[in-house]
Amino acid sequence: MRDNVERPVLPRNDATKENVKLDQSTLTDIDSLLADTDELLSTRYPGDRDVRQPVHTVYVPGHLSSPSLPREWGAQALDCVEANGGMVQLAERVIIASRKETVAPDSQTMPNLHQVAREAEMLAEAVTTKLATEPIEDLRLDFEDGFGNRGDATEDDCVRQAARNVIAGLDETGAPAFFGIRFKCMEAETRARGLRTLDLFLAEVIAAHGSLPTQLVLTLPKVSTVAQVSAMVLACRALEAQHGLAEGSITFEVQVETPQLILGADGTVPLAPVLDAGAGRITSLHYGTYDYSASMGVAAAYQAMDHPVADFAKNQMMLAVAGTGVHLSDGSTNIMPLGEPEEIHRAWSLHAGLVRRHLKRGIYQGWDMHPHQLPTRFLATFRFYREGAERAATRLRNYVFQEDSAVLDEPATARALARYLGRGLSCGAHTEEFVTGRTKMSIETLNHIAATGEAE
């Protein structure tokens, strides 16, 4: 309770002179001491990049490319769902499984069947539209394990044709937002072949497109040392010079498939130096489920995305990329939705559960290897972004407009809320109308908060 005693108010300048003890010389010394830290934080940890991250990467053997491949995959996915109970039924299964996994206090009671049915109808409609319009967000034509060793002449021909096909496919309905190749790794036995494939693909793509496409993504597999990344940077610079491209135009992903990239021979974790060696060119780290598990001695029957050795590796990867703007992707499951209806539904349940799992862990991308995996990829992903959207929008609105709330959010949380809504919008889980309507702010403002934690 305030008293009524009047207190003298000191002039601001006098108060400043009396209370501030650090002189300019000390402040200058502190700035000098922290100059390297300031540089490190601004360059090494710039925060999230303002670019879309696909929810998945689809791997297809390079010799199976065609301009219409994404559309064909979408059609096959829809046909499989229709032949096995329909999209609404599959959506109900995904929703019920997701609710059973929820541990939030307000979600302990299962909703009635009418609620599930209504949500399933809306979810099924959104995913059906997605499969008809953008069934593949990121397409990777595989000239490594998925292609094998077919001889130089055959691989040369397939690489050139693949490049022409992906460029022609940009004009097709349902064209992917991103595309590229995985070429053979930098180990001695495959190095020359991998670099030749990269060289041929880039030349053919640039010739067919007229420039280096912004959608292009290149994947460097089986990286085991920092030097292999430095070698890739050297190759990128040489190719940029040959094609008259600006320095840094060619970027790439790194696949983490070997234990040596998690723990080096000297006892250090090479992942962080790998990012430095990439010289700003590394856009993402991808976990390789089966090569990594096999290298760790895990029996084939137990090699999986949710094995403890996989979680350990991905935890290190998450730490390495935190704050850098480098994306992170989980790997794949080799259990395909094929065979009898019971087998298909078991595989769908497994796949949806793995997708939910990596989304909850903060990994927003994974791999798909078959058209029949697309339905559960999008059902699980859309459901993840929809289930918390109303609450996220309310919290963000309360934060921005300083409305009364039981939750006291900070700028870091506001960034996370905005990114969560933005990711849902990017993949199609939400419409722009939904996001702007619930948050009462523009998409531009949402993006600004996602980047800074502050409203414009």
N, C-alpha and C positions, 0 to 999 in steps of 0.2 A: 504494500500500500504506500503510495507516494505521500510525503509530508508537504507542508505548505511553506517551508523555509526557503527564502530566496537565496540562491548561491551566486557568487560572482562568476561571470563568464569571462575567461581570459581571452584576449585577442588571439586569433588563430596563429599569427606569425610568432607571437611570444611563446605560445604553447609549443609550437614546432621547435623553436630554438631551445626551449627548456627540456623537452622530452626526447628528442632524437639525438642519439649519442654517436652514431656511426658517421664518420666524416667521409668526404668524397674520395679521399686517398684509399681508405679501407674498401669502399665499394668498388673502386677501380681494380684493386688487388683481387677482390673476389671474382669480378668479371674475368680477369686475366686467368685466374686459377681454373675457372669453369668453362673457358673458351672451347676446349676440346670436347667437354661434355655437351655443350650447346650444339656443337657441330655434329656430334654423334647422334643426338636425339633428333635433329632436324633432317639428317640424311639417312641414317640407318633405321630409324624408327619414325617414319613420316605419318604412320597411320594407314587406315584402309584406303585403297585406290578407289577412285570414283568410276569404277567399271563393273559391269554385270559379271557375276560368277554363275556359270551354268549349274544346274542341280545335278547333272550327270555328264559323264563322257561315255559315248557309245563306241566300243571297239569292234571293227569289222576288218577281216583279212583284206589286205590291199588289192588283191586280184578280184575281189567281189564287188568293187565299187561300181556305181552307176549314178547318173544324174538324178534318177527318181528313187534312190534307195531310202531316204527318209520317209517319203510318202508311202512306199511299199511296207516299211516297218510299221508305220502307224496303222495301215490297213490290216496287216497280219495280227497286230495286237488287238484291234477291235474285233476281228473275226474270232480269235481265240476266246476272248471274254464272252462273246455272244454264244459260242458253242458250249460254254461251261457255266451257265447260270445267269449271265448278263452282268452289266456293270453295276447296277444297283445292289445286287446280291453281294458282289465282291466288295463294294464300298461298305456295306453293312459289316462284313467280316473285319475289314480293316479298322472301322470305327470302334467296334466292340473290343477288338484286341488292344487297340490304343487306349481305350478307357480302362481296361483291366490293368494296364501298366501304370496308369496315373496314380501318383502318390499324394497329390495335393489334397489338403483337408476337405476342400469343398467339392471333391470329386469322388468321395468314397462310395456314394450310393449310385448304383447303376440307373440310368434314365429308363423311362418306359419305352416300349417298343415303338410307339408312335414318334417319339423324339428321334430315335435312331433312324427310323424309316425316312423321316423328313430330311434329316441331315444327309443321309445316304443318297437321296434323290438329287439334292443340290450338288453334292460332291461328285456323283456320277456324271451329271450333266457337264460340270466344269472339266472333268478329266476326258470325257468323250470329245469335247471341243478341242482340248489340248492335243489329243492324238490325231485329230483331223487337220490341225493348223500348224503345230510345231512339235511333232513327235520326238524329234531328236534336237536337243539344244547344242550339243557339242559332239561332232563326229570325228573320230580318229581312225584313219585308214592305217592298218598295222602292217608294216614291213619287217617286223621283228619276229616274235614267237608265233604270231598268227599267220605269218607268211612262210617262214622257214627258209631253207636253202634250196632254191630252184635253178641256180645257175645265173650268171651275170646277165646273159642276153634276155632271159625271161623276166628277171627282176627289172631290168632297164625298161623293157616294153610295158610292164605292168605299172611302173612308177609314172611313166609319161601318160599312160591312159588314165590313171587315177587322177592326175593333176587336171587333165582336160575334163574329166567327169565332174569333179567337185566345182569347177568354175561354171560349167554348163548347168549344174544343179542349183546355182544361186538364183536362177530365174524360175525354178520349179516351186510349186505350192508346197509349203511346209519346209522350206530351206532352213538348215540349221543356222543358229546365230554364230557358231564357231566351227571351224573345220581344220584339219591338218593331218600330219602323219606321225607315226612312231617309226623311227628307223633303227637299225642295229646299233649296238652299244659301242663304247670306246675301248673295249678290250681288244687285245692284239689280233685275235682271230677274225673279228668282224669289223674292225675299225674302218678299213678302207672301203668295204662294201657299204657300211652305214653312211659314211660321208659322201660316197658317190650317189646314193639314193637321195640324200638331202640336197645335194647339188642339182641333180636332174629334176627333182620335184619343184624346187624353187624356180629354176629357169623356165620350166614349162608353165607353172602357175603365173609367173610374171608376164610371160609371152601371151598367154590366153586371156589374162585379166587386164593387161596394159599397165599394171602397177602392182605393188605388194599389197594384197588384200588386208584390211584391218582385222578381218575375222580369222586370220591364219594363226594356228597354234602348232608348235613343234614339240615333240616329246623325246627327251633324252633318257633312255632306259638304263637300268642296272648300273647306276653310278656307285662307285665304291671309294673314290678318292677325290679330294679337292682338285687335283691336277687334271682329272678328266673334265671337270667343269671349265677350268681355264682353257683346256684344249678346245672345247665347244665355243667359248668366247672368241678364240683365235679364228676358228672356222667362220663364225658369224661375221667378224670384221672383214675377212677376206672376201666373203660372198657379197657383203654390202659394197665393197670397193668395186668388185667386178660388175655389179648391176647398177652402180651409180646411186645407191641408197644412202640415206642419212645414217650417221653413226648411231647405233642403238636401235635401228629399225627392226632388226631380227631378234625376237625374244624366244624363250623356250621354257618348257616345264622340266623338272627333274623327277624321275621315278626313284623312290627310296625302296629298294628291293634287296639290299644287302646289309648284313649286320655291321659291316665295316663303316657304314655311313652313320650308324647310331653310336658306335664306340670304336674309335680308331686304334691303331696299333700302339700309339703313344699314350693311350688312356684318356684322350680328350673326346669330345663330341664334335665330329666334323661338320655337322649340319650348319652351324652358324658360319664357319669359314667358307662353306660352300656358297652361301648366299653372297658373301663378300666377293668370292671369286667370280660370281656371275656378273659382277659389275653393273647391276641394275637391270639385267636382261631376264632374270628368272621370274616368271610370273606365278608359278605354282609348284608345290611339292605333292606328289601322288604316292600313296602307299601301295606297294605291290604285294598282294595277299600271299600268293602261292610261292613265288621265288623267295620271299623273305622267310616265310614259315619253313620251307624246305631247308633253307640255309641254317636255320636254327635247330634243325633236327626233329621238327614236329612230324609225327606220322601222318601220312596222307589223309587218313580218315578224319583227322582232327584239325587240319589246316582250314582256318576260317577267319573272317573279319573280326569276330568277337573272341578269339583266342587270347589268353593273357599276353603272349609275346607280341601279338598285334597291337594290343592296347598300350603296352610299354613303348613300342616304337612310335606309335601315333602321338603319345603324350610328349615325347621328345620333339617330334615334328611341330606340334602345336606351340611349344615353348619357343622353338627356333623362329617361327614365322610371326609370332605375336608382335603387333605394332609395326611390322615391316611393310605391310601392303601385299605380301606374297600370300596367295591363296593356298588352301590345303584341301586335298581330296582323299577320301577313303578308297578302298579297292573294290574288288568284285567277289561275288559268290559263284561257284561253278555248279550249283544245283539249279538246273534249268526247269521251267514250267513246261514239261513235255511228258508224253505218255498218257496213261489213263487219267480220267478226271480227278481221282483221289490224289494221284501224284502231282498233277498240275496245281491243285489247291494247296497241297503241302508246301510246294515250292513257292507259291505266291505268299503264303503265310510267313515262311522263312524270310523271303526277300523283303516284304513289307516291314517285318520286325527289325531286320538289319538296317534298313533305311531310317526307321524311327530312331534306332539306337544311335547312329552316327549324327543325326540331326540334334538329338538331345545333348550329345557330347560337344556340340559346337563345331562339327565338321559338316559343311553344307553342300558337299558334292560327293558322288561315288561313281562307280563304273557299272554299266550295263552291257551285257554280252549277247543278248538275244531279244528279238521283238517282243516275246511274251513277258519279258520283265518290265516293259514300259508301263503297263497298267498299274502295277503295284508301286513302281517308282513314283508316279504322279499322284496316285491315291494317298500314299503315305506322306508324301511331301506336302501336297495341298492341305491335307488334314492337319499336319504340324503347324502350318502357317495360319490356318483358319481357327484352330481351337483356342488360341490365345489372342486373337486379333482384337476382339472387342475390349478386353481388359487392357491390352497394350495401347490401343488408341485412346482410351479414357485416361490412362496414366500420363500419356504424352500430352494430351490436351490440358490436363490439370497442371502439368509442369510448365507448359508454355504460357498459359493464360493465368497461372498462379491461382487456380481454383482450389477450394478446400478439398483435402484428400486425406485418407487414412494412411497413405503411403507417401513418405517424404523422399522424393527422387532427386538425384544429383545429376550433373552434366554427363557423367560417364554412363549412367543408367539411361538417360534420355537418348544418348547416341545408340545404345543397344536396342531400345524400343523402336527408334526410327529405322534402324537397319533391319530389324525383324519385319516390320511392315513393308519396307522397301524390297526385301528379298521376296516376300510373298507376292508383291505386285509384279516384280520382274518375271517370275516364272508363270504367272497366270492364276495363282491361287486367289488373288483379289483383283477386282476391277479398280480403275482409277477413281471412279465414282464412290466406291465403298470407302477407300482410304481417305479421300478428301472430305467425304461426308462425315465419317466418324471422328476424324481428328480436327475438323474445322480449319484446316490449313492446306495450302497448295503443295503440290509435289515438289516444287522448288524449295519451299521452306522445309519440307520433310528431309530432302537431300542435304540441306544446309545443316540441320540438326544432326543428321547421321554423321556428318564430317566433323562438326565442331562441338556438339552438345549444347549449342545455344541457338535460340531463335534469331532470325534476321532482325 
